[in-house]
């Protein structure tokens, strides 16, 4: 591989590649419906349990089945995305998970619903590790944090809409909630087939050659294990995903069964908190990471750590604060926990060479879900069946604090690893 070129200048906003904005809007729309589908399941968890006669542990295992499929198949599509048209992969994946979402609404048993969730995992595996690499190749490092923050803003908005849409069908006809995502998902998938593929690595610097025709070797992939920022970022994201994934899935059930709220109030109220606080936090985190980058080389990790270290005590406070004051604490908790979304994923893109970036995202997805939210919904359900959801939240929330500590540790390496990745084109 070539060494870093000291004469290479960093690209600016003016160097944004043609077609960048339409691509961002399309990928944001896909990500929005992606998370709507994920959290519709959480919103209708109680009627599904009642109809199929299953425990909280088995309900949580639906998320586990989806995530196991998602994380196992992601590296396959990540490897393919480093070698062929990413838009074809994304479009095909979106259509698959849209059809499988409709299939979730047609489920007649727990087993059939589990199969549909696994198929959704296959479709999302073709999209999740690939979309951020397209954005990274269309926008320079100087604004990548803000741009990826807009992309990941679909997570709180889509999650909230999933809770709200599911809330309308929480009492009856829960099947129809899944049908609503099918037409827009298929339309967005078809549009992908008409998008133009950007050259890999063209946005890294003004003098860096594109990596579109570079074939990465096994040695290149093994270098990820030596990339300190990549490894520590993945560990921190795993700890965060474990806690947040489980808490987010069970929060509506907690508000209904242990705090006495009605089903629509719980889903709509929590959904409103996620969409407002999560959106503001995701955009603010991306902006803060970019704004502080020239002053602090580890800014993306510092911003991520700050949110997590604040989020842990706020989660504990949420469990003991009475309503209506609890809504305010919930807002601050959601804001703190979403503050890392843009910075952590931007750092992931910045510290990996463009020629292996899709695989790097895929490996990250595999690890954070295998050891994170593929386990936590079922674990929380298991503890709740024997104690309560409040006890389960409190016992697992410490992973949030540990994640913040790991990001603080990684901040000392981030600037150096970013420069190295830009030179390894």
Secondary structure by P-SEA (a helix, b strand, c coil): cccccccbbbbcccccccaaaaaaaaaaaaaaaaaaaaaccccaaaaaaaaacccaaaaaaaaaaaaaaaaaaaaaaaaaaacccaaaaaaaaaaaaaaaaaaaaacccaaaaaaaaaaaaaaaaaccccaaaaaaaacccccaaaaaaaaaaaaaaaaaaaaaaaaaacccccccccccccaaaaaaaaaaaacccccccccccccccccccccccccccccccccaaaaaaaaaaaaaaaaaaaaaaaaaaaaaccccccaaaaaaaaaaaaaaaaaaaaaaaaaaaaaacccccaaaaaaaaaaaaaaaaaaaaaacccccaaaaaaaaaaaaaacaaaaaaaaaaaaccccaaaaaaaaaaaaaaaccccccaaaaaaaaacccaaaaaaaacaaaaaaaaaaaaacccaaaaaaaaaacc
